[in-house]
Structure formats: C-alpha cells, structure tokens
Amino acid sequence: MVHLPLVSVVAPIFNESEHIEEVLIDWIRKLDEFDAQFRYEIVLCNDSSSDSTLELLESFSLASGCLRIVSNQQNEGAGYSLRKAISHSRGDFILLVDSDGQFNIRDLLSHCHSVLSGQFDAVVGQRIKKDSWLLVLGSKLSSSILRYFISDSFMDFNCALKFVEGNLLRSLNLRARGLNYSAEVLTKLILSKANINQVPVQHLARKSGKSSSKLFKDGYARLLWTVQICLEHHLINKRILIDYGHEV
C-alpha cells in the first residue's frame, strides 16, 4: 500500500459567513482531483468572528470530516491567526491560502508535484490583482522595496497562495500579526535559502463580503514592517545579527 503524504490547507478566517461554505466546497472539489498524489486536511483559525462564521465552520466540520477549527478568544490579526493554524497543522506539506475565495487553488496545486518530489521546497504565487488600485499600489510598492533589498527574483511578495514543505514552514520564526504575513513567509523562505519556484496565479474579485484591510492603517503597518525586515536583513549581512537558521 502506497503511503500518500498529507497536505494541510491552512488559512486565517474572519467574518466570512456569506461565502465560506461555497469556498470550502470548491477547495474540497479541487483537492479531490489530486487524490492520487496526497491526502489532505483543512485547518482554519477563526479570528474571533462576530458573525456566524464559527457556527457554519462547526457544522461543516461535522459533515465533511476533513475540516479542523482553532479559534482566538479575541481578534488577533490575520498573521497571528495564520501562525496559529500552521502550528496546529499535521501535514507533510502546507498549502497557504486566504479564506475569501479570491484564489483558485488549482493554479498552485497543478505545480505541487515539484515540491512533493523534492525538486523545490516551495511554490509561491504571483498574482494579477483584482483589488482597488490603491491596494494594488501598496502591494506593488512593498514588493518593489523587498525586491531591491531581499531578492529581485520574485515579483510578488504579498501573494497569500503558497505550497511549502511542512517542517520548513513550521521552522520559520513568523512574527507578523496583521496583513504582512504573506510577505513575511516569502521573505523568510528566501533568507533561509529555500529552493523556491514562483508561478502565475489568478486573483479573483470577491464574490461577497468585504476586505478587512484598513487602507491607511494597514498601509502604514506594511511600510513599517517592510523597513524593519529590510533593516534586519542589512544587519545580518553586516554580521550584527545572527542569520536565519544559524545553529549555535
């Protein structure tokens, strides 16, 4: 009997009651297309949603058997929630995705064999964004800064869709609390010398609900985080800080 690896689909979730059942059904349908390559579980961290998200997730979990839910007692932010979901995952590999239905996970799953086989440590998405021009501008600006200071091999640091070897992802010291988590994951994968492939992925318009992003507050936080991570990288290069993954 062939032992298939386990893939954990991991995401934070906050106030997505309008469409989360549709999103989960879509994920499961697409994951089932790859049942010859891997088994799967879905792990969502509910960030203290104020609508009926948690109740819908609990009902869906009982019906499907593949969904596990962890919850925050208070709203902690998307990055905090993602890190918590990752820590509760059991997969040999982890698929990171947003829970708002703006990604077609098949775009990345069609490239997952290169990670399952060990050719790459991670495959990450590069989006054609469908957000407002201000959100697109902020994302492109931070990606441009990170490309200059971290690596010019990657066009999109802020795409949430990633497929990563599980132990590698769990070993990263992720600290972002809010919406900078996607850029932090890619940045720390790069700085850990991981072998990464970037592929184009669709970024769809929201079907319902609204983004939790607060334009100016989150834009300011993204700028501060980008400056901090670039400064930290500079200090590592100057041997003032210890490198990521450096054993003592």
Buried (B, 14 or more C-beta within 10 A) or exposed (E): EEEBBBBBBBBBBBBBBBBBBEBBEBBBEBBEEBEEBBBBBBBBBBBBBEBEBBEBBBEBBEEEEBBBBBBBEEBBBBBBBBBBBBEBBEBBBBBBBBBBBBBBBBBBBBBBBBBBEEEBBBBBBBBEBEBEEEBBEBBBBBBBBBBEBBBEEBBBBBBBBBBBBBEBBBEBEBBBBBBBBBBBBBBBBBBBEBEBBBBEBBBEEBEEBEBBBEEEEBBEBBBEBBEEBBEBBEEBEEEEBEEBBEEE
